[in-house]
Amino acid sequence: MSSAKINIECFGECGCVVSLRKSKVRSAQYYLCGSKAHGHLCEAKLPPLPPGMVRSVEINAAAHFWGYTDEWPDAEMTESLQRAREVLAAGIAQLAIEKARHRG
């Protein structure tokens, strides 16, 4: 087993780097450091998501770095996204009902 390490750099160009064995890194298109000091600036540098694509997020894809991958959704993912939208809409409607009930 090789102990050679690879360097993963933050896509946000902040200078954060982690050095890990390749077997400890999960594949992603972009890696972000998530630094409390400047992580929000790094996240802002992610490219815009093309229409119709979804962005998958892998927490701790490379040590504490999060991995991001843009992909076309398959049928199962599309159905899952639709169910999630329906749950969100129902929750928002319920909150509006509860808010109106407490006002009046």
MOPAC internal coordinates of N, CA, C and O (Angstrom, degrees):
PM7 1SCF
backbone

  N    0.0000 0     0.00 0     0.00 0    0    0    0
  C    1.4605 1     0.00 0     0.00 0    1    0    0
  C    1.5274 1   108.80 1     0.00 0    2    1    0
  O    1.2310 1   121.09 1   -50.42 1    3    2    1
  N    1.3074 1   115.52 1   129.58 1    3    2    1
  C    1.4588 1   120.77 1  -177.62 1    5    3    2
  C    1.5163 1   110.81 1   -80.82 1    6    5    3
  O    1.2310 1   121.61 1   -40.34 1    7    6    5
  N    1.3259 1   114.53 1   139.66 1    7    6    5
  C    1.4598 1   118.60 1   177.46 1    9    7    6
  C    1.5223 1   110.71 1  -104.81 1   10    9    7
  O    1.2310 1   120.45 1  -166.85 1   11   10    9
  N    1.3530 1   116.75 1    13.15 1   11   10    9
  C    1.4555 1   120.82 1   178.59 1   13   11   10
  C    1.5249 1   109.36 1   -62.48 1   14   13   11
  O    1.2310 1   121.24 1   -39.64 1   15   14   13
  N    1.3045 1   115.24 1   140.36 1   15   14   13
  C    1.4620 1   120.11 1  -178.30 1   17   15   14
  C    1.5146 1   110.84 1  -110.32 1   18   17   15
  O    1.2310 1   121.35 1   -25.92 1   19   18   17
  N    1.3223 1   115.03 1   154.08 1   19   18   17
  C    1.4570 1   121.43 1   174.67 1   21   19   18
  C    1.5196 1   107.90 1  -118.63 1   22   21   19
  O    1.2310 1   121.01 1   -26.25 1   23   22   21
  N    1.3065 1   115.68 1   153.75 1   23   22   21
  C    1.4696 1   120.99 1   177.94 1   25   23   22
  C    1.5188 1   109.43 1   -99.97 1   26   25   23
  O    1.2310 1   120.94 1   -48.03 1   27   26   25
  N    1.3239 1   115.80 1   131.97 1   27   26   25
  C    1.4657 1   122.49 1   174.75 1   29   27   26
  C    1.5224 1   106.33 1  -112.09 1   30   29   27
  O    1.2310 1   121.14 1   -58.30 1   31   30   29
  N    1.3250 1   115.43 1   121.70 1   31   30   29
  C    1.4672 1   120.92 1  -179.29 1   33   31   30
  C    1.5203 1   110.00 1  -101.72 1   34   33   31
  O    1.2310 1   120.81 1   -33.52 1   35   34   33
  N    1.3165 1   116.06 1   146.48 1   35   34   33
  C    1.4544 1   121.26 1   176.65 1   37   35   34
  C    1.5280 1   108.99 1   -66.03 1   38   37   35
  O    1.2310 1   120.61 1   -48.86 1   39   38   37
  N    1.3353 1   116.44 1   131.14 1   39   38   37
  C    1.4603 1   122.25 1   179.58 1   41   39   38
  C    1.5356 1   110.89 1   -63.49 1   42   41   39
  O    1.2310 1   120.76 1   156.31 1   43   42   41
  N    1.3291 1   116.15 1   -23.69 1   43   42   41
  C    1.4572 1   120.78 1  -178.19 1   45   43   42
  C    1.5184 1   114.01 1   -73.46 1   46   45   43
  O    1.2310 1   120.19 1  -179.23 1   47   46   45
  N    1.3260 1   117.24 1     0.77 1   47   46   45
  C    1.4628 1   123.15 1   177.34 1   49   47   46
  C    1.5301 1   113.46 1    59.32 1   50   49   47
  O    1.2310 1   121.09 1  -146.62 1   51   50   49
  N    1.3418 1   115.52 1    33.38 1   51   50   49
  C    1.4659 1   120.02 1  -179.32 1   53   51   50
  C    1.5251 1   111.98 1   -88.24 1   54   53   51
  O    1.2310 1   120.82 1   169.81 1   55   54   53
  N    1.3282 1   116.03 1   -10.19 1   55   54   53
  C    1.4589 1   119.76 1   179.84 1   57   55   54
  C    1.5250 1   113.90 1    99.33 1   58   57   55
  O    1.2310 1   119.62 1   173.79 1   59   58   57
  N    1.3227 1   118.33 1    -6.21 1   59   58   57
  C    1.4629 1   120.57 1   179.04 1   61   59   58
  C    1.5288 1   109.24 1   -72.83 1   62   61   59
  O    1.2310 1   121.51 1   -45.54 1   63   62   61
  N    1.3289 1   114.71 1   134.46 1   63   62   61
  C    1.4605 1   121.89 1  -179.24 1   65   63   62
  C    1.5204 1   108.33 1  -139.50 1   66   65   63
  O    1.2310 1   120.43 1   -38.60 1   67   66   65
  N    1.3367 1   116.78 1   141.40 1   67   66   65
  C    1.4618 1   120.77 1   170.48 1   69   67   66
  C    1.5205 1   107.47 1  -120.96 1   70   69   67
  O    1.2310 1   120.95 1   -34.84 1   71   70   69
  N    1.3104 1   115.78 1   145.16 1   71   70   69
  C    1.4510 1   122.55 1   178.61 1   73   71   70
  C    1.5229 1   108.03 1  -114.37 1   74   73   71
  O    1.2310 1   120.94 1   -61.27 1   75   74   73
  N    1.3397 1   115.81 1   118.73 1   75   74   73
  C    1.4678 1   121.55 1  -174.81 1   77   75   74
  C    1.5274 1   110.71 1  -139.73 1   78   77   75
  O    1.2310 1   121.26 1   -21.05 1   79   78   77
  N    1.3410 1   115.20 1   158.95 1   79   78   77
  C    1.4589 1   119.19 1   168.78 1   81   79   78
  C    1.5245 1   107.73 1   -66.29 1   82   81   79
  O    1.2310 1   120.56 1   -36.39 1   83   82   81
  N    1.3139 1   116.53 1   143.61 1   83   82   81
  C    1.4613 1   120.90 1  -177.63 1   85   83   82
  C    1.5201 1   111.83 1   -56.51 1   86   85   83
  O    1.2310 1   119.97 1   147.06 1   87   86   85
  N    1.3174 1   117.66 1   -32.94 1   87   86   85
  C    1.4707 1   121.21 1  -179.29 1   89   87   86
  C    1.5290 1   112.51 1   -67.53 1   90   89   87
  O    1.2310 1   120.12 1   164.04 1   91   90   89
  N    1.3246 1   117.37 1   -15.96 1   91   90   89
  C    1.4697 1   121.74 1  -179.59 1   93   91   90
  C    1.5301 1   112.90 1   -93.48 1   94   93   91
  O    1.2310 1   120.53 1   179.83 1   95   94   93
  N    1.3437 1   116.59 1    -0.17 1   95   94   93
  C    1.4664 1   121.42 1  -177.31 1   97   95   94
  C    1.5217 1   109.24 1  -107.87 1   98   97   95
  O    1.2310 1   120.58 1   -55.10 1   99   98   97
  N    1.3361 1   116.50 1   124.90 1   99   98   97
  C    1.4589 1   121.25 1   174.33 1  101   99   98
  C    1.5258 1   108.22 1   -90.15 1  102  101   99
  O    1.2310 1   121.00 1   -41.10 1  103  102  101
  N    1.2941 1   115.69 1   138.90 1  103  102  101
  C    1.4597 1   121.93 1  -174.42 1  105  103  102
  C    1.5313 1   112.03 1   -62.93 1  106  105  103
  O    1.2310 1   121.09 1   -42.74 1  107  106  105
  N    1.3318 1   115.52 1   137.26 1  107  106  105
  C    1.4701 1   122.93 1   175.51 1  109  107  106
  C    1.5258 1   108.31 1  -157.55 1  110  109  107
  O    1.2310 1   120.62 1   -19.74 1  111  110  109
  N    1.3197 1   116.42 1   160.26 1  111  110  109
  C    1.4627 1   120.28 1   176.96 1  113  111  110
  C    1.5213 1   111.20 1   -80.07 1  114  113  111
  O    1.2310 1   120.71 1   144.36 1  115  114  113
  N    1.3223 1   116.25 1   -35.64 1  115  114  113
  C    1.4657 1   121.54 1  -178.01 1  117  115  114
  C    1.5235 1   108.44 1  -133.70 1  118  117  115
  O    1.2310 1   120.55 1   -35.09 1  119  118  117
  N    1.3117 1   116.54 1   144.91 1  119  118  117
  C    1.4695 1   122.13 1   174.23 1  121  119  118
  C    1.5280 1   107.87 1  -123.66 1  122  121  119
  O    1.2310 1   120.85 1   -47.03 1  123  122  121
  N    1.3354 1   115.98 1   132.97 1  123  122  121
  C    1.4642 1   120.72 1   177.65 1  125  123  122
  C    1.5170 1   109.33 1  -122.36 1  126  125  123
  O    1.2310 1   121.07 1   -38.04 1  127  126  125
  N    1.3370 1   115.56 1   141.96 1  127  126  125
  C    1.4586 1   121.59 1  -174.28 1  129  127  126
  C    1.5318 1   113.48 1   -72.90 1  130  129  127
  O    1.2310 1   119.72 1   148.76 1  131  130  129
  N    1.3111 1   118.14 1   -31.24 1  131  130  129
  C    1.4653 1   120.25 1  -178.80 1  133  131  130
  C    1.5147 1   113.39 1    70.40 1  134  133  131
  O    1.2310 1   120.17 1  -156.42 1  135  134  133
  N    1.3092 1   117.28 1    23.58 1  135  134  133
  C    1.4600 1   121.70 1   179.90 1  137  135  134
  C    1.5244 1   110.99 1   -58.15 1  138  137  135
  O    1.2310 1   120.57 1   -41.61 1  139  138  137
  N    1.3253 1   116.51 1   138.39 1  139  138  137
  C    1.4693 1   120.14 1   177.20 1  141  139  138
  C    1.5259 1   110.49 1   -65.39 1  142  141  139
  O    1.2310 1   120.48 1   148.48 1  143  142  141
  N    1.3087 1   116.69 1   -31.52 1  143  142  141
  C    1.4605 1   120.68 1  -177.29 1  145  143  142
  C    1.5237 1   112.99 1   -74.36 1  146  145  143
  O    1.2310 1   120.07 1   139.18 1  147  146  145
  N    1.3254 1   117.46 1   -40.82 1  147  146  145
  C    1.4667 1   119.17 1  -174.44 1  149  147  146
  C    1.5211 1   113.91 1  -141.31 1  150  149  147
  O    1.2310 1   119.56 1  -166.84 1  151  150  149
  N    1.3200 1   118.45 1    13.16 1  151  150  149
  C    1.4622 1   121.49 1  -178.93 1  153  151  150
  C    1.5131 1   114.03 1   -58.25 1  154  153  151
  O    1.2310 1   120.51 1   143.81 1  155  154  153
  N    1.3412 1   116.63 1   -36.19 1  155  154  153
  C    1.4657 1   119.06 1   179.33 1  157  155  154
  C    1.5286 1   111.25 1   -64.81 1  158  157  155
  O    1.2310 1   120.22 1   148.38 1  159  158  157
  N    1.3333 1   117.19 1   -31.62 1  159  158  157
  C    1.4609 1   120.39 1   177.26 1  161  159  158
  C    1.5262 1   110.74 1   -71.29 1  162  161  159
  O    1.2310 1   120.83 1   142.96 1  163  162  161
  N    1.3222 1   116.01 1   -37.04 1  163  162  161
  C    1.4629 1   120.37 1   177.43 1  165  163  162
  C    1.5231 1   110.33 1   -65.23 1  166  165  163
  O    1.2310 1   120.74 1   135.93 1  167  166  165
  N    1.3227 1   116.19 1   -44.07 1  167  166  165
  C    1.4704 1   120.19 1  -179.64 1  169  167  166
  C    1.5189 1   111.38 1   -61.61 1  170  169  167
  O    1.2310 1   120.19 1   145.33 1  171  170  169
  N    1.3187 1   117.23 1   -34.67 1  171  170  169
  C    1.4661 1   121.50 1   179.67 1  173  171  170
  C    1.5332 1   111.31 1   -64.92 1  174  173  171
  O    1.2310 1   119.76 1   161.27 1  175  174  173
  N    1.3344 1   118.05 1   -18.73 1  175  174  173
  C    1.4617 1   121.34 1  -179.16 1  177  175  174
  C    1.5256 1   113.63 1   -87.27 1  178  177  175
  O    1.2310 1   120.39 1   176.32 1  179  178  177
  N    1.3404 1   116.86 1    -3.68 1  179  178  177
  C    1.4600 1   118.55 1   174.12 1  181  179  178
  C    1.5239 1   108.67 1   -61.81 1  182  181  179
  O    1.2310 1   119.60 1   -40.68 1  183  182  181
  N    1.3244 1   118.38 1   139.32 1  183  182  181
  C    1.4682 1   118.98 1   179.68 1  185  183  182
  C    1.5191 1   110.47 1   -67.14 1  186  185  183
  O    1.2310 1   120.27 1   -26.26 1  187  186  185
  N    1.3352 1   117.09 1   153.74 1  187  186  185
  C    1.4644 1   119.36 1   177.91 1  189  187  186
  C    1.5284 1   109.81 1   -62.00 1  190  189  187
  O    1.2310 1   121.35 1   -31.90 1  191  190  189
  N    1.2942 1   115.03 1   148.10 1  191  190  189
  C    1.4590 1   121.44 1  -179.14 1  193  191  190
  C    1.5260 1   109.27 1   -79.09 1  194  193  191
  O    1.2310 1   119.60 1   -56.99 1  195  194  193
  N    1.3259 1   118.37 1   123.01 1  195  194  193
  C    1.4668 1   119.93 1   178.24 1  197  195  194
  C    1.5315 1   110.87 1   -61.30 1  198  197  195
  O    1.2310 1   119.88 1   -31.77 1  199  198  197
  N    1.3276 1   117.84 1   148.23 1  199  198  197
  C    1.4639 1   120.84 1   179.77 1  201  199  198
  C    1.5257 1   111.54 1   -55.97 1  202  201  199
  O    1.2310 1   121.41 1   -44.45 1  203  202  201
  N    1.3266 1   114.91 1   135.55 1  203  202  201
  C    1.4517 1   121.01 1   177.75 1  205  203  202
  C    1.5210 1   114.65 1    89.01 1  206  205  203
  O    1.2310 1   120.05 1   166.52 1  207  206  205
  N    1.3296 1   117.51 1   -13.48 1  207  206  205
  C    1.4659 1   120.19 1  -179.77 1  209  207  206
  C    1.5201 1   109.73 1   -93.69 1  210  209  207
  O    1.2310 1   121.08 1   -18.40 1  211  210  209
  N    1.3208 1   115.54 1   161.60 1  211  210  209
  C    1.4618 1   122.08 1   174.97 1  213  211  210
  C    1.5217 1   108.07 1  -122.48 1  214  213  211
  O    1.2310 1   120.98 1   -24.73 1  215  214  213
  N    1.3119 1   115.72 1   155.27 1  215  214  213
  C    1.4666 1   120.84 1   179.11 1  217  215  214
  C    1.5234 1   108.33 1  -113.05 1  218  217  215
  O    1.2310 1   121.20 1   -62.29 1  219  218  217
  N    1.3054 1   115.31 1   117.71 1  219  218  217
  C    1.4651 1   121.25 1   176.53 1  221  219  218
  C    1.5209 1   108.59 1   -90.01 1  222  221  219
  O    1.2310 1   121.25 1   -37.52 1  223  222  221
  N    1.3284 1   115.21 1   142.48 1  223  222  221
  C    1.4583 1   121.07 1  -179.07 1  225  223  222
  C    1.5248 1   108.54 1  -120.96 1  226  225  223
  O    1.2310 1   121.04 1   -49.70 1  227  226  225
  N    1.3190 1   115.62 1   130.30 1  227  226  225
  C    1.4608 1   122.14 1   178.14 1  229  227  226
  C    1.5313 1   107.41 1  -116.02 1  230  229  227
  O    1.2310 1   120.91 1   -70.21 1  231  230  229
  N    1.3314 1   115.86 1   109.79 1  231  230  229
  C    1.4575 1   120.66 1   179.58 1  233  231  230
  C    1.5280 1   108.66 1   -69.70 1  234  233  231
  O    1.2310 1   120.50 1   -42.47 1  235  234  233
  N    1.3180 1   116.64 1   137.53 1  235  234  233
  C    1.4683 1   122.93 1   179.52 1  237  235  234
  C    1.5269 1   112.18 1    55.72 1  238  237  235
  O    1.2310 1   120.45 1  -135.64 1  239  238  237
  N    1.3232 1   116.74 1    44.36 1  239  238  237
  C    1.4638 1   121.35 1   179.22 1  241  239  238
  C    1.5285 1   111.38 1   -68.14 1  242  241  239
  O    1.2310 1   120.67 1   150.58 1  243  242  241
  N    1.3175 1   116.33 1   -29.42 1  243  242  241
  C    1.4648 1   122.18 1   178.09 1  245  243  242
  C    1.5281 1   106.64 1  -144.81 1  246  245  243
  O    1.2310 1   120.98 1   -87.24 1  247  246  245
  N    1.3241 1   115.73 1    92.76 1  247  246  245
  C    1.4744 1   121.53 1  -172.76 1  249  247  246
  C    1.5296 1   107.43 1    58.26 1  250  249  247
  O    1.2310 1   119.73 1    56.10 1  251  250  249
  N    1.3308 1   118.12 1  -123.90 1  251  250  249
  C    1.4648 1   120.65 1  -178.53 1  253  251  250
  C    1.5281 1   112.42 1   -88.39 1  254  253  251
  O    1.2310 1   119.77 1   177.01 1  255  254  253
  N    1.3306 1   118.04 1    -2.99 1  255  254  253
  C    1.4605 1   121.51 1   178.51 1  257  255  254
  C    1.5300 1   109.56 1   -73.78 1  258  257  255
  O    1.2310 1   120.98 1   -40.45 1  259  258  257
  N    1.3209 1   115.72 1   139.55 1  259  258  257
  C    1.4574 1   121.14 1   174.08 1  261  259  258
  C    1.5207 1   107.65 1   -91.19 1  262  261  259
  O    1.2310 1   120.41 1   -36.40 1  263  262  261
  N    1.3376 1   116.82 1   143.60 1  263  262  261
  C    1.4521 1   121.55 1   177.93 1  265  263  262
  C    1.5149 1   110.97 1  -105.70 1  266  265  263
  O    1.2310 1   120.57 1   -40.69 1  267  266  265
  N    1.3153 1   116.52 1   139.31 1  267  266  265
  C    1.4676 1   122.62 1  -179.36 1  269  267  266
  C    1.5195 1   108.92 1  -124.11 1  270  269  267
  O    1.2310 1   120.61 1   -45.40 1  271  270  269
  N    1.3423 1   116.44 1   134.60 1  271  270  269
  C    1.4560 1   121.82 1   178.46 1  273  271  270
  C    1.5175 1   109.18 1  -136.23 1  274  273  271
  O    1.2310 1   120.77 1   -52.24 1  275  274  273
  N    1.3321 1   116.13 1   127.76 1  275  274  273
  C    1.4662 1   122.02 1   176.59 1  277  275  274
  C    1.5235 1   108.02 1   -92.01 1  278  277  275
  O    1.2310 1   120.59 1   -46.82 1  279  278  277
  N    1.3305 1   116.48 1   133.18 1  279  278  277
  C    1.4590 1   119.68 1  -177.52 1  281  279  278
  C    1.5171 1   110.96 1  -151.60 1  282  281  279
  O    1.2310 1   121.48 1   -19.52 1  283  282  281
  N    1.3275 1   114.77 1   160.48 1  283  282  281
  C    1.4569 1   120.40 1   174.23 1  285  283  282
  C    1.5158 1   107.58 1   -82.44 1  286  285  283
  O    1.2310 1   119.64 1   -49.30 1  287  286  285
  N    1.3355 1   118.28 1   130.70 1  287  286  285
  C    1.4694 1   119.51 1  -179.02 1  289  287  286
  C    1.5296 1   111.33 1   -72.23 1  290  289  287
  O    1.2310 1   121.40 1   -38.11 1  291  290  289
  N    1.3323 1   114.94 1   141.89 1  291  290  289
  C    1.4649 1   119.06 1   173.01 1  293  291  290
  C    1.5330 1   107.61 1   -85.57 1  294  293  291
  O    1.2310 1   120.16 1     0.26 1  295  294  293
  N    1.3173 1   117.30 1  -179.74 1  295  294  293
  C    1.4767 1   121.61 1  -175.96 1  297  295  294
  C    1.5255 1   111.07 1   -60.16 1  298  297  295
  O    1.2310 1   120.09 1   137.73 1  299  298  297
  N    1.3227 1   117.44 1   -42.27 1  299  298  297
  C    1.4633 1   120.95 1  -179.09 1  301  299  298
  C    1.5300 1   111.63 1   -63.51 1  302  301  299
  O    1.2310 1   120.83 1   137.25 1  303  302  301
  N    1.3391 1   116.02 1   -42.75 1  303  302  301
  C    1.4633 1   119.69 1   179.60 1  305  303  302
  C    1.5272 1   110.71 1   -67.21 1  306  305  303
  O    1.2310 1   120.27 1   141.63 1  307  306  305
  N    1.3237 1   117.08 1   -38.37 1  307  306  305
  C    1.4679 1   121.12 1   178.47 1  309  307  306
  C    1.5238 1   110.44 1   -61.37 1  310  309  307
  O    1.2310 1   120.42 1   136.09 1  311  310  309
  N    1.3359 1   116.81 1   -43.91 1  311  310  309
  C    1.4635 1   120.83 1   177.77 1  313  311  310
  C    1.5233 1   111.08 1   -63.96 1  314  313  311
  O    1.2310 1   120.48 1   139.43 1  315  314  313
  N    1.3142 1   116.68 1   -40.57 1  315  314  313
  C    1.4631 1   121.30 1   179.05 1  317  315  314
  C    1.5310 1   110.97 1   -63.75 1  318  317  315
  O    1.2310 1   120.50 1   137.99 1  319  318  317
  N    1.3219 1   116.65 1   -42.01 1  319  318  317
  C    1.4685 1   120.63 1   178.10 1  321  319  318
  C    1.5187 1   110.97 1   -63.46 1  322  321  319
  O    1.2310 1   120.29 1   140.74 1  323  322  321
  N    1.3344 1   117.05 1   -39.26 1  323  322  321
  C    1.4614 1   120.49 1   178.47 1  325  323  322
  C    1.5276 1   110.90 1   -64.40 1  326  325  323
  O    1.2310 1   120.39 1   137.34 1  327  326  325
  N    1.3358 1   116.85 1   -42.66 1  327  326  325
  C    1.4728 1   119.76 1   177.34 1  329  327  326
  C    1.5205 1   110.48 1   -62.41 1  330  329  327
  O    1.2310 1   120.03 1   139.67 1  331  330  329
  N    1.3183 1   117.55 1   -40.33 1  331  330  329
  C    1.4661 1   121.23 1   179.40 1  333  331  330
  C    1.5283 1   110.80 1   -63.80 1  334  333  331
  O    1.2310 1   120.44 1   139.69 1  335  334  333
  N    1.3238 1   116.77 1   -40.31 1  335  334  333
  C    1.4741 1   120.33 1   177.39 1  337  335  334
  C    1.5265 1   110.87 1   -63.27 1  338  337  335
  O    1.2310 1   120.69 1   140.02 1  339  338  337
  N    1.3228 1   116.29 1   -39.98 1  339  338  337
  C    1.4672 1   120.65 1   179.21 1  341  339  338
  C    1.5308 1   111.35 1   -66.02 1  342  341  339
  O    1.2310 1   120.28 1   138.94 1  343  342  341
  N    1.3201 1   117.07 1   -41.06 1  343  342  341
  C    1.4679 1   121.03 1   177.41 1  345  343  342
  C    1.5229 1   109.77 1   -64.23 1  346  345  343
  O    1.2310 1   120.23 1   136.49 1  347  346  345
  N    1.3266 1   117.17 1   -43.51 1  347  346  345
  C    1.4714 1   121.06 1   178.13 1  349  347  346
  C    1.5285 1   110.59 1   -60.60 1  350  349  347
  O    1.2310 1   120.01 1   133.61 1  351  350  349
  N    1.3292 1   117.58 1   -46.39 1  351  350  349
  C    1.4648 1   121.05 1  -179.75 1  353  351  350
  C    1.5221 1   111.21 1   -61.55 1  354  353  351
  O    1.2310 1   120.38 1   138.32 1  355  354  353
  N    1.3371 1   116.88 1   -41.68 1  355  354  353
  C    1.4700 1   120.39 1   178.84 1  357  355  354
  C    1.5232 1   110.61 1   -64.68 1  358  357  355
  O    1.2310 1   120.25 1   140.15 1  359  358  357
  N    1.3194 1   117.13 1   -39.85 1  359  358  357
  C    1.4677 1   120.88 1   178.75 1  361  359  358
  C    1.5171 1   111.97 1   -64.93 1  362  361  359
  O    1.2310 1   120.26 1   137.41 1  363  362  361
  N    1.3177 1   117.11 1   -42.59 1  363  362  361
  C    1.4656 1   121.12 1   178.56 1  365  363  362
  C    1.5312 1   110.25 1   -64.32 1  366  365  363
  O    1.2310 1   120.71 1   138.03 1  367  366  365
  N    1.3213 1   116.26 1   -41.97 1  367  366  365
  C    1.4673 1   119.84 1   177.81 1  369  367  366
  C    1.5297 1   110.84 1   -62.49 1  370  369  367
  O    1.2310 1   120.47 1   137.71 1  371  370  369
  N    1.3235 1   116.72 1   -42.29 1  371  370  369
  C    1.4694 1   120.98 1   179.15 1  373  371  370
  C    1.5278 1   111.05 1   -63.08 1  374  373  371
  O    1.2310 1   120.48 1   138.29 1  375  374  373
  N    1.3233 1   116.69 1   -41.71 1  375  374  373
  C    1.4704 1   119.73 1   177.35 1  377  375  374
  C    1.5257 1   111.60 1   -61.95 1  378  377  375
  O    1.2310 1   120.44 1   138.90 1  379  378  377
  N    1.3313 1   116.76 1   -41.10 1  379  378  377
  C    1.4652 1   120.60 1   178.64 1  381  379  378
  C    1.5213 1   111.10 1   -63.64 1  382  381  379
  O    1.2310 1   120.47 1   139.78 1  383  382  381
  N    1.3314 1   116.70 1   -40.22 1  383  382  381
  C    1.4722 1   120.80 1   178.13 1  385  383  382
  C    1.5215 1   110.36 1   -63.71 1  386  385  383
  O    1.2310 1   120.60 1   133.82 1  387  386  385
  N    1.3249 1   116.45 1   -46.18 1  387  386  385
  C    1.4600 1   120.97 1  -179.94 1  389  387  386
  C    1.5292 1   111.55 1   -63.62 1  390  389  387
  O    1.2310 1   120.47 1   140.18 1  391  390  389
  N    1.3073 1   116.71 1   -39.82 1  391  390  389
  C    1.4724 1   121.14 1   179.37 1  393  391  390
  C    1.5290 1   110.05 1   -64.90 1  394  393  391
  O    1.2310 1   120.35 1   136.83 1  395  394  393
  N    1.3345 1   116.93 1   -43.17 1  395  394  393
  C    1.4659 1   121.17 1   179.41 1  397  395  394
  C    1.5220 1   110.74 1   -66.53 1  398  397  395
  O    1.2310 1   120.22 1   143.91 1  399  398  397
  N    1.3072 1   117.19 1   -36.09 1  399  398  397
  C    1.4619 1   122.36 1  -179.78 1  401  399  398
  C    1.5472 1   110.59 1   -65.68 1  402  401  399
  O    1.2310 1   120.46 1   141.74 1  403  402  401
  N    1.3139 1   116.73 1   -38.26 1  403  402  401
  C    1.4628 1   120.97 1  -179.28 1  405  403  402
  C    1.5226 1   113.30 1   -75.63 1  406  405  403
  O    1.2310 1   120.70 1   156.18 1  407  406  405
  N    1.3226 1   116.27 1   -23.82 1  407  406  405
  C    1.4709 1   120.77 1   178.69 1  409  407  406
  C    1.5339 1   111.09 1   -77.70 1  410  409  407
  O    1.2310 1   121.87 1   141.78 1  411  410  409
  N    1.2912 1   114.03 1   -38.22 1  411  410  409
  C    1.4511 1   117.39 1  -169.83 1  413  411  410
  C    1.4534 1   113.50 1  -103.97 1  414  413  411
  O    1.2310 1   120.10 1   180.00 1  415  414  413

